[in-house]
C-alpha cells in the first residue's frame, strides 16, 4: 500500500482551516474523529491496542524516526483542533467521546517523549513473534486477503530493519533489556527459522484455501508465499537473530530497574500512569499489593484449614501439584473440560447481563504461550479466539481452569471486547484497549464466577485465589523492582513465599516484569476499582441496584480509563437514586 502524502496533507490542511461548516462543536468533533481514524488506518499504528490483536494488513507500520515524527506532528494537530472545540457543548456519548479522545491524544503526546520504541522486545514477546503468530487469528476468504498478507511478507525486511535500528538506538543510549531476564531469548527468533518455507508457521494459511478462492489462484498464491518467505521473511529473521546474538545480547544491562537508566524515573512514572490509567504512585501501588497479598493469603489459609489438611501452605500446594487428579489425561481431555466450563458460563450470561454480543468465540490451540484471548474484527469475519496451549496439558492444573476460562472467554475478555466491537460508537472507541480496564474486567470476571455457581470444589476456589494472589503479588514485585531497588532474586523469593506458582513460573513472571515495566500493574488495580464501583452502587441504590444494568454500563461503553469509568458510574448512580 502506498500513500499520496502530498494529497493527504492538503486534505489535512483543509480540515484545519476554520469555516462555518465546522462551527457546530458536534460537527467539528466528528470531522476530527474522521480525520484521525483515516490516518490511523493509513499508518497501521493504533496507539493503544491489545498486542495480541495485531494482524498485518498490507504494508506494515513505519516504526522508524520519520514515521514517529509524522505521527507526533499529526497528534499535535489533533490536540490543536480539540482546543478549538467546546467540549462542554457536547452531550451524552459525544461528550464522553470527546473526553476520551482528549485523554488518548494527551497520553500519546506524552509517549513521544519516552523511549518506548527502543524496547520492541521483552522476555514475553517481540515484534517478530507477533508477526509470525498473527495469521493464526486472521480470516482468509478471498484472493485479496492472501494478497494483503503477501504484501506484508514483502514489506517485512524494511519493518525488521527499522526495529533493529530501534534496538541499536537502545544500545547507543544504554536503553537495553536486562541480561538475566533475556537469557536464551535467541530461541524465540530461531524457532521461526526453517529451511523450507513450506514449514513456516507463516505459510500455514496457504495450506488451507477456502472454496471462495478459485482453484486456479491457489497454486499462484502458494508459490508467491514460498518465494516471499524464502527471499524476504526468512532472511530478515536470520538477520535479526545475528543482530540479537552478536550485538544486542552483549550490550544488555546488568541492573533490573528501568529507573536505573537515564530518565528512568520519569519513564516508569509514565508507564504506571499509562497501564493503570490512574495517578497512583509506585508507593501507593506497592502498599495496595501488600494489603491484598495479606487478605488473599488469609482466604487461602482458611480453605486449607477447612479441608482438614495437616500441614503448612507450601505442603498443601505440593499436594495439589503432585496429585494426578489435578491434571487432564490428554490434550483432548483438557480442551473438553475447558469447553464445558465455557459453555456452562455461556448459559449463565443472561443472569448477569442484559445485552450479549452477537459475535461468537472459539477455542483454538496455541503453541508456546499458555493461554490468551485474541479479539475478533470489526467486519465480523474473525471471531474472538480463546487460545490454549493444550499440548502441554500437564502445565494447566484443573483446579485453575474455571478461573482461567472465565477470564479469557466469558464473562471476561470475549464478552467485553466482542460487545465493544458492536457498539454504535466512533470506531476508535470500539477498538480501543486499556489494560487496566480490560485486564481488570477479566480479573473481576473470575470472581463473578462465584455468583454464577462455579468454584463449588474448594480446590477450584483455592485455584481462583492463586490467580488473584498472582495479580496482587505483581503490584508488590513490579514496583519493588523498578521503584524500590529490589533485585531479581528478591522478587523471586517474595513470590515463592506468597504465590502458588512454581519457581520456574515465577522466574518467567519476574523476567516479564523487568522487561515490560508496569504492564502487570493493570490487572489488580483495574479489578479493585471495578469492585469498588459496584460496592458503591450497591450501597447507594440498595434494593434499586440492578446488577445486569450495572454490568451493561461498565462494558457497554467500550474500554475506558479508570477516571472516566468512575464518572460514568457516578452519573448512573445519581440518575437512579
C-alpha positions as CSV (number, residue, x, y, z in Angstrom):
1,X,0.0,0.0,0.0
2,X,1.3,3.4,-0.9
3,X,0.1,6.8,0.1
4,X,0.0,10.1,-1.6
5,X,1.2,12.2,1.3
6,X,1.0,15.5,-0.6
7,X,-2.7,15.0,-1.3
8,X,-3.3,13.8,2.2
9,X,-1.5,16.8,3.7
10,X,-3.7,19.1,1.5
11,X,-6.8,17.4,2.9
12,X,-5.5,17.8,6.4
13,X,-4.7,21.5,5.8
14,X,-8.3,22.0,4.5
15,X,-9.6,20.3,7.7
16,X,-7.5,22.6,9.9
17,X,-8.9,25.7,8.2
18,X,-11.7,27.4,10.1
19,X,-15.1,27.6,8.4
20,X,-18.7,27.9,9.0
21,X,-19.3,24.3,8.3
22,X,-17.3,23.3,11.3
23,X,-18.7,26.0,13.7
24,X,-21.0,23.4,15.3
25,X,-19.0,21.7,18.0
26,X,-20.5,18.3,17.2
27,X,-19.8,18.6,13.5
28,X,-16.2,19.8,14.2
29,X,-15.6,17.0,16.6
30,X,-16.9,14.4,14.1
31,X,-14.7,15.8,11.4
32,X,-11.7,15.5,13.7
33,X,-12.6,11.9,14.6
34,X,-12.9,11.0,10.9
35,X,-9.5,12.6,10.1
36,X,-7.9,10.7,12.9
37,X,-9.4,7.3,12.0
38,X,-8.4,7.7,8.4
39,X,-4.9,8.4,9.3
40,X,-4.7,5.6,11.9
41,X,-5.7,3.1,9.2
42,X,-3.2,4.5,6.8
43,X,-0.4,4.3,9.4
44,X,-1.3,0.8,10.5
45,X,-0.5,2.0,14.0
46,X,-3.2,2.3,16.6
47,X,-1.7,3.8,19.7
48,X,-3.5,1.9,22.5
49,X,-4.3,-1.7,21.4
50,X,-4.1,-5.2,22.7
51,X,-0.9,-6.5,21.2
52,X,-2.5,-9.9,20.8
53,X,-4.8,-8.3,18.3
54,X,-2.0,-7.5,15.8
55,X,-3.0,-8.5,12.3
56,X,-0.9,-7.3,9.4
57,X,-3.0,-5.7,6.6
58,X,-0.8,-5.0,3.6
59,X,2.1,-2.6,4.3
60,X,3.4,-2.8,7.8
61,X,3.7,0.2,10.1
62,X,6.5,2.7,9.7
63,X,8.3,2.4,13.1
64,X,11.3,4.5,12.1
65,X,12.1,8.1,13.2
66,X,10.3,9.6,10.1
67,X,7.1,7.6,10.9
68,X,7.2,8.6,14.6
69,X,7.8,12.3,13.7
70,X,4.9,12.2,11.3
71,X,2.6,10.7,13.9
72,X,3.7,13.1,16.5
73,X,3.0,16.1,14.3
74,X,-0.4,14.7,13.4
75,X,-1.2,14.2,17.1
76,X,-0.3,17.8,17.8
77,X,-2.7,18.9,15.1
78,X,-5.4,16.8,16.7
79,X,-4.8,18.4,20.0
80,X,-4.9,21.9,18.5
81,X,-8.2,21.1,16.8
82,X,-9.6,19.8,20.1
83,X,-8.7,23.0,21.8
84,X,-10.9,24.9,19.3
85,X,-13.9,22.7,20.1
86,X,-16.1,23.4,23.1
87,X,-16.3,20.0,24.7
88,X,-18.8,21.2,27.3
89,X,-21.3,22.0,24.5
90,X,-21.4,18.3,23.6
91,X,-23.9,15.9,25.3
92,X,-24.2,12.3,26.2
93,X,-21.9,9.9,24.3
94,X,-20.4,12.7,22.2
95,X,-19.2,14.4,25.4
96,X,-17.8,11.1,26.7
97,X,-16.1,10.5,23.3
98,X,-14.6,14.0,23.5
99,X,-13.1,13.4,26.9
100,X,-11.8,10.0,26.0
101,X,-10.3,11.2,22.7
102,X,-8.6,14.1,24.5
103,X,-7.2,11.6,27.1
104,X,-5.8,9.4,24.3
105,X,-4.2,12.3,22.4
106,X,-2.6,13.7,25.6
107,X,-1.3,10.3,26.5
108,X,0.0,9.8,23.0
109,X,1.7,13.2,23.1
110,X,3.5,12.1,26.4
111,X,4.6,8.9,24.8
112,X,6.8,10.6,22.2
113,X,9.0,12.0,24.9
114,X,9.6,8.4,26.2
115,X,12.0,5.7,25.0
116,X,9.3,3.0,24.4
117,X,10.3,2.4,20.8
118,X,13.7,1.2,21.9
119,X,12.0,-1.8,23.6
120,X,10.2,-3.7,20.8
121,X,11.1,-7.0,22.5
122,X,10.5,-8.2,26.0
123,X,11.1,-11.6,27.7
124,X,7.4,-12.4,26.9
125,X,7.1,-11.3,23.2
126,X,8.7,-9.4,20.4
127,X,7.7,-7.8,17.1
128,X,9.0,-10.9,15.3
129,X,6.7,-13.3,17.3
130,X,3.6,-11.1,16.9
131,X,4.2,-11.0,13.2
132,X,4.7,-14.8,12.9
133,X,1.7,-15.7,15.1
134,X,-0.8,-13.2,13.6
135,X,-2.0,-15.3,10.7
136,X,-3.4,-17.9,13.1
137,X,-6.1,-15.4,14.0
138,X,-6.8,-13.9,10.6
139,X,-9.6,-14.6,8.2
140,X,-8.6,-15.7,4.7
141,X,-11.7,-16.0,2.5
142,X,-10.7,-14.2,-0.7
143,X,-7.7,-13.7,-3.0
144,X,-7.4,-10.1,-1.7
145,X,-6.9,-11.4,1.8
146,X,-4.0,-13.5,0.7
147,X,-2.6,-10.7,-1.4
148,X,-2.5,-8.4,1.6
149,X,-0.6,-11.0,3.6
150,X,1.9,-11.4,0.7
151,X,2.4,-7.6,0.8
152,X,3.2,-7.9,4.5
153,X,5.7,-10.6,3.7
154,X,7.5,-8.5,1.1
155,X,7.5,-5.4,3.4
156,X,8.8,-7.3,6.4
157,X,12.5,-6.8,5.7
158,X,12.0,-3.0,5.8
159,X,10.0,-3.3,9.1
160,X,12.6,-5.7,10.5
161,X,15.4,-3.2,9.7
162,X,13.6,-0.4,11.4
163,X,13.0,-2.4,14.5
164,X,16.7,-3.4,14.6
165,X,17.6,0.3,14.3
166,X,15.3,1.0,17.2
167,X,17.2,-1.7,19.2
168,X,20.5,-0.2,18.1
169,X,19.4,3.2,19.3
170,X,18.7,1.5,22.7
171,X,22.3,0.1,22.7
172,X,23.7,3.6,21.8
173,X,21.7,5.2,24.6
174,X,22.0,2.5,27.2
175,X,18.3,1.5,27.0
176,X,18.7,-2.2,26.6
177,X,16.9,-5.1,28.4
178,X,18.2,-6.8,31.5
179,X,20.8,-9.6,30.9
180,X,19.4,-12.4,33.0
181,X,15.8,-11.7,32.2
182,X,16.6,-12.1,28.4
183,X,18.8,-15.2,28.8
184,X,18.2,-17.6,25.9
185,X,16.0,-15.2,24.1
186,X,17.6,-16.1,20.8
187,X,15.5,-19.3,20.7
188,X,12.3,-17.2,20.3
189,X,13.8,-16.0,17.0
190,X,15.4,-19.3,16.0
191,X,12.1,-21.2,16.3
192,X,10.8,-19.4,13.2
193,X,13.8,-20.2,11.1
194,X,13.1,-23.1,8.8
195,X,15.0,-24.5,5.8
196,X,11.8,-25.0,3.8
197,X,9.4,-22.1,3.6
198,X,6.5,-24.5,3.4
199,X,7.3,-25.5,7.1
200,X,7.0,-21.9,8.3
201,X,4.0,-21.0,10.5
202,X,3.5,-18.0,8.2
203,X,2.9,-20.4,5.3
204,X,0.0,-22.2,7.1
205,X,-2.8,-20.0,5.6
206,X,-1.6,-21.1,2.1
207,X,-2.3,-24.8,3.0
208,X,-6.0,-24.3,3.7
209,X,-7.6,-22.3,0.9
210,X,-11.3,-21.9,1.3
211,X,-13.7,-22.7,-1.5
212,X,-14.1,-18.9,-2.1
213,X,-10.6,-18.8,-3.6
214,X,-10.6,-20.1,-7.2
215,X,-8.6,-23.3,-7.7
216,X,-6.6,-21.6,-10.5
217,X,-5.4,-18.9,-8.0
218,X,-4.3,-21.3,-5.3
219,X,-1.1,-22.5,-7.0
220,X,-0.1,-19.0,-7.8
221,X,-0.7,-17.7,-4.3
222,X,1.1,-20.6,-2.6
223,X,4.1,-20.2,-4.9
224,X,4.2,-16.4,-4.2
225,X,4.1,-17.1,-0.5
226,X,7.0,-19.6,-0.7
227,X,9.0,-17.1,-2.8
228,X,8.3,-14.1,-0.4
229,X,9.1,-16.3,2.7
230,X,12.3,-17.6,1.1
231,X,13.6,-14.3,-0.3
232,X,12.2,-11.7,2.2
233,X,10.9,-13.0,5.6
234,X,13.3,-15.8,6.5
235,X,16.4,-13.8,5.6
236,X,15.1,-11.0,7.8
237,X,14.6,-13.3,10.7
238,X,18.1,-14.6,10.2
239,X,19.4,-11.1,10.2
240,X,17.5,-10.3,13.4
241,X,19.0,-13.4,15.1
242,X,22.5,-12.4,14.1
243,X,22.0,-8.9,15.4
244,X,20.5,-10.1,18.6
245,X,23.2,-12.6,19.4
246,X,26.2,-10.6,18.2
247,X,25.3,-7.1,19.2
248,X,22.2,-6.8,21.4
249,X,22.7,-9.6,23.9
250,X,26.3,-8.5,24.7
251,X,25.1,-4.9,25.3
252,X,22.4,-6.0,27.9
253,X,22.2,-4.0,31.1
254,X,23.1,-5.5,34.5
255,X,20.6,-3.6,36.6
256,X,17.0,-4.7,36.9
257,X,15.3,-1.4,37.4
258,X,14.2,0.7,34.4
259,X,14.7,3.6,36.8
260,X,18.5,2.9,36.8
261,X,18.6,4.3,33.2
262,X,18.8,8.0,32.4
263,X,15.4,9.5,32.7
264,X,14.2,6.1,34.0
265,X,12.2,7.5,37.0
266,X,10.1,9.7,34.6
267,X,9.7,6.7,32.2
268,X,8.4,4.4,35.0
269,X,6.0,7.0,36.3
270,X,4.7,7.4,32.8
271,X,4.3,3.7,32.3
272,X,2.5,3.3,35.6
273,X,0.0,6.1,34.6
274,X,-0.3,4.6,31.1
275,X,-1.1,1.0,32.2
276,X,-3.2,1.7,35.3
277,X,-4.9,4.9,33.8
278,X,-4.6,6.3,37.3
279,X,-2.5,8.8,39.1
280,X,-1.4,6.2,41.7
281,X,2.2,6.5,42.9
282,X,4.5,3.5,43.0
283,X,4.3,3.6,46.8
284,X,0.5,3.6,46.8
285,X,0.5,0.6,44.3
286,X,3.1,-1.2,46.4
287,X,1.2,-0.8,49.6
288,X,-2.0,-1.9,47.9
289,X,-0.3,-5.0,46.7
290,X,1.0,-5.8,50.2
291,X,-2.5,-5.4,51.7
292,X,-4.1,-7.6,49.0
293,X,-1.4,-10.2,49.4
294,X,-2.2,-10.4,53.2
295,X,-6.0,-10.6,52.6
296,X,-5.9,-13.3,49.9
297,X,-3.4,-15.4,51.9
298,X,-5.8,-15.4,54.8
299,X,-8.6,-16.6,52.5
300,X,-6.3,-19.4,51.1
301,X,-5.3,-20.4,54.6
302,X,-9.0,-20.7,55.6
303,X,-9.6,-23.2,52.7
304,X,-6.6,-25.2,53.8
305,X,-7.9,-25.3,57.4
306,X,-11.4,-26.2,56.4
307,X,-10.1,-29.1,54.3
308,X,-8.6,-30.7,57.4
309,X,-5.2,-30.8,55.8
310,X,-2.4,-31.0,58.4
311,X,0.5,-29.1,57.1
312,X,1.6,-25.7,56.0
313,X,0.7,-23.6,52.9
314,X,3.6,-25.0,50.8
315,X,2.9,-28.6,51.7
316,X,-0.8,-28.1,50.6
317,X,0.4,-26.7,47.3
318,X,2.8,-29.6,46.8
319,X,0.0,-32.0,47.5
320,X,-2.2,-30.3,44.8
321,X,0.6,-30.4,42.3
322,X,1.6,-34.0,42.9
323,X,-2.0,-35.3,42.8
324,X,-2.6,-36.9,39.3
325,X,-6.3,-35.9,39.7
326,X,-5.2,-32.3,39.3
327,X,-4.4,-32.7,35.6
328,X,-6.0,-33.8,32.4
329,X,-5.0,-37.1,30.9
330,X,-4.6,-35.8,27.4
331,X,-4.8,-32.6,25.3
332,X,-8.3,-33.7,24.1
333,X,-9.3,-34.1,27.7
334,X,-8.1,-30.6,28.7
335,X,-9.9,-29.0,25.7
336,X,-13.1,-30.8,26.5
337,X,-13.0,-29.7,30.1
338,X,-12.3,-26.1,29.1
339,X,-15.2,-26.2,26.5
340,X,-17.6,-27.5,29.2
341,X,-16.7,-24.6,31.5
342,X,-17.1,-22.1,28.7
343,X,-20.5,-23.4,27.5
344,X,-21.8,-23.6,31.1
345,X,-20.9,-20.0,31.6
346,X,-22.5,-19.1,28.2
347,X,-25.8,-20.4,29.7
348,X,-25.3,-18.2,32.8
349,X,-24.7,-15.0,31.0
350,X,-28.3,-13.7,30.9
351,X,-28.4,-13.7,34.6
352,X,-25.6,-11.1,34.7
353,X,-26.0,-9.1,31.5
354,X,-28.9,-7.5,29.7
355,X,-27.0,-7.3,26.4
356,X,-24.9,-10.1,24.9
357,X,-22.6,-9.7,21.9
358,X,-23.7,-11.4,18.6
359,X,-20.1,-12.4,17.8
360,X,-19.2,-15.9,19.0
361,X,-15.9,-17.1,20.2
362,X,-14.0,-20.3,19.6
363,X,-11.3,-22.3,21.4
364,X,-8.0,-23.0,19.5
365,X,-4.7,-24.5,20.4
366,X,-1.7,-22.2,20.6
367,X,2.0,-23.1,20.7
368,X,4.4,-21.7,23.2
369,X,2.2,-19.4,25.3
370,X,-0.1,-20.8,28.0
371,X,-3.5,-19.1,27.3
372,X,-4.7,-15.8,25.9
373,X,-7.6,-14.2,24.1
374,X,-7.5,-12.5,20.7
375,X,-10.3,-10.2,19.8
376,X,-12.5,-10.6,16.7
377,X,-12.6,-7.9,14.0
378,X,-14.9,-5.1,13.3
379,X,-16.0,-6.6,10.0
380,X,-17.3,-9.7,11.8
381,X,-15.2,-12.1,9.7
382,X,-13.0,-13.2,12.6
383,X,-14.5,-14.5,15.8
384,X,-12.9,-14.0,19.2
385,X,-10.4,-16.7,20.0
386,X,-9.5,-18.3,23.3
387,X,-6.1,-19.7,22.7
388,X,-4.8,-22.5,24.9
389,X,-1.6,-24.4,24.8
390,X,-3.2,-27.9,25.2
391,X,-0.1,-29.8,24.1
392,X,1.5,-29.0,27.4
393,X,-1.7,-30.1,29.3
394,X,0.2,-31.0,32.4
395,X,1.0,-27.3,32.9
396,X,-2.7,-26.5,33.2
397,X,-3.9,-27.7,36.6
398,X,-7.6,-28.5,36.6
399,X,-8.2,-26.5,39.7
400,X,-7.3,-23.3,37.9
401,X,-9.4,-24.0,34.7
402,X,-12.6,-22.3,35.9
403,X,-10.8,-19.0,36.7
404,X,-8.7,-19.1,33.5
405,X,-11.7,-19.7,31.3
406,X,-13.9,-17.1,32.9
407,X,-11.1,-14.6,32.5
408,X,-10.3,-15.3,28.8
409,X,-13.7,-16.1,27.4
410,X,-17.0,-15.2,29.2
411,X,-17.8,-13.2,31.1
412,X,-14.2,-11.9,30.7
413,X,-12.3,-10.8,27.6
414,X,-14.6,-12.1,24.9
415,X,-17.7,-10.6,26.4
416,X,-16.2,-7.2,26.9
417,X,-14.3,-7.0,23.6
418,X,-16.9,-8.5,21.4
419,X,-19.5,-6.2,22.8
420,X,-17.3,-3.2,22.2
421,X,-16.9,-4.1,18.5
422,X,-20.7,-3.9,18.1
423,X,-21.4,-0.6,19.9
424,X,-22.9,2.3,18.0
425,X,-19.9,4.5,18.8
426,X,-17.0,6.1,17.0
427,X,-14.6,3.4,15.6
428,X,-11.8,4.4,17.9
429,X,-13.9,3.5,20.9
430,X,-14.9,0.2,19.5
431,X,-11.3,-0.9,19.1
432,X,-9.6,0.9,22.0
433,X,-7.9,-1.2,24.7
434,X,-6.9,0.0,28.1
435,X,-5.1,-2.7,30.1
436,X,-6.5,-1.6,33.5
437,X,-10.0,-1.8,32.1
438,X,-9.6,-4.9,30.0
439,X,-7.5,-7.0,32.4
440,X,-9.3,-5.5,35.4
441,X,-12.6,-6.7,33.9
442,X,-11.0,-10.1,33.2
443,X,-10.0,-10.5,36.8
444,X,-13.4,-9.2,38.0
445,X,-14.9,-11.9,35.8
446,X,-13.0,-14.6,37.6
447,X,-14.6,-13.5,40.9
448,X,-18.0,-13.2,39.3
449,X,-17.8,-17.0,38.8
450,X,-18.7,-17.5,42.4
451,X,-22.0,-15.8,41.9
452,X,-22.6,-18.0,38.8
453,X,-22.1,-21.2,40.7
454,X,-18.5,-22.1,39.9
455,X,-15.8,-22.9,42.4
456,X,-18.0,-25.4,44.3
457,X,-15.0,-27.6,44.8
458,X,-12.7,-26.0,47.4
459,X,-9.7,-26.9,45.3
460,X,-11.1,-24.8,42.5
461,X,-11.9,-21.9,44.8
462,X,-8.3,-22.2,46.0
463,X,-7.2,-22.1,42.4
464,X,-9.2,-18.9,41.9
465,X,-7.4,-17.4,44.8
466,X,-4.0,-18.5,43.4
467,X,-4.7,-16.4,40.3
468,X,-5.8,-13.4,42.4
469,X,-2.7,-13.7,44.6
470,X,-0.6,-13.8,41.5
471,X,-2.0,-10.5,40.4
472,X,-1.7,-9.0,43.9
473,X,2.0,-10.0,44.0
474,X,2.6,-8.2,40.8
475,X,1.8,-4.9,42.4
476,X,4.4,-5.5,45.0
477,X,7.1,-7.0,42.8
478,X,6.9,-4.7,39.8
479,X,7.1,-1.6,41.9
480,X,9.7,-3.3,44.1
481,X,11.9,-3.9,41.1
482,X,11.6,-0.6,39.4
483,X,10.9,1.9,42.3
484,X,12.4,0.4,45.4
485,X,15.6,-1.3,44.4
486,X,14.6,-4.9,44.6
487,X,16.9,-7.5,42.9
488,X,15.6,-10.2,40.6
489,X,16.3,-12.7,43.4
490,X,14.4,-10.7,46.0
491,X,11.4,-10.6,43.6
492,X,11.5,-14.3,43.0
493,X,11.8,-15.0,46.7
494,X,8.8,-12.8,47.5
495,X,6.6,-14.7,45.0
496,X,7.9,-18.0,46.2
497,X,6.7,-17.2,49.7
498,X,3.3,-15.9,48.7
499,X,2.1,-17.2,45.4
500,X,1.2,-20.7,44.2
501,X,3.4,-20.6,41.2
502,X,6.5,-22.8,40.7
503,X,9.9,-21.3,40.8
504,X,10.2,-21.7,37.0
505,X,6.9,-20.0,36.5
506,X,7.9,-17.2,39.0
507,X,11.2,-16.7,37.3
508,X,9.4,-16.2,33.9
509,X,7.0,-13.8,35.5
510,X,9.7,-11.7,37.2
511,X,11.6,-11.5,33.9
512,X,8.3,-10.3,32.3
513,X,8.0,-7.5,34.9
514,X,11.7,-6.5,34.5
515,X,11.4,-6.3,30.7
516,X,7.9,-4.9,30.4
517,X,7.7,-2.4,33.3
518,X,4.3,-1.5,34.9
519,X,2.1,-3.5,32.5
520,X,1.4,-6.1,35.1
521,X,0.1,-3.4,37.5
522,X,-3.0,-3.1,35.3
523,X,-4.8,-6.3,36.4
524,X,-5.3,-5.8,40.1
525,X,-5.7,-2.0,40.0
526,X,-8.4,-2.3,37.4
527,X,-10.2,-5.1,39.2
528,X,-10.3,-3.4,42.6
529,X,-11.6,-0.2,41.0
530,X,-14.5,-2.1,39.3
531,X,-15.3,-3.9,42.5
532,X,-15.2,-0.6,44.4
533,X,-17.6,1.0,41.9
534,X,-20.0,-2.0,42.3
535,X,-19.9,-1.7,46.1
536,X,-20.6,2.0,45.9
537,X,-23.5,1.5,43.6
538,X,-25.0,-1.3,45.8
539,X,-24.6,0.8,48.9
540,X,-26.1,3.9,47.3
541,X,-29.1,2.3,45.5
542,X,-29.9,-0.6,47.9
543,X,-32.8,-2.6,46.5
544,X,-32.9,-0.4,43.4
545,X,-29.5,-1.7,42.4
546,X,-29.7,-3.8,39.2
547,X,-26.6,-6.0,38.7
548,X,-27.4,-6.6,35.0
549,X,-27.7,-2.9,34.3
550,X,-24.5,-2.2,36.2
551,X,-22.6,-4.7,34.2
552,X,-24.1,-3.4,30.9
553,X,-23.0,0.1,31.9
554,X,-19.4,-0.9,32.7
555,X,-18.8,-2.9,29.5
556,X,-21.3,-1.1,27.3
557,X,-19.2,2.0,26.6
558,X,-16.0,0.4,25.3
559,X,-12.7,0.4,27.1
560,X,-12.3,3.5,29.3
561,X,-9.6,4.9,31.6
562,X,-10.5,4.4,35.2
563,X,-11.3,8.1,35.9
564,X,-13.9,8.2,33.1
565,X,-15.4,4.9,34.2
566,X,-15.8,6.3,37.7
567,X,-17.5,9.4,36.4
568,X,-19.8,7.2,34.2
569,X,-20.8,5.0,37.2
570,X,-21.3,8.0,39.5
571,X,-23.6,9.7,37.0
572,X,-25.5,6.4,36.7
573,X,-26.0,6.2,40.4
574,X,-27.1,9.8,40.6
575,X,-29.7,9.2,37.8
576,X,-31.1,6.1,39.6
577,X,-31.0,7.4,43.2
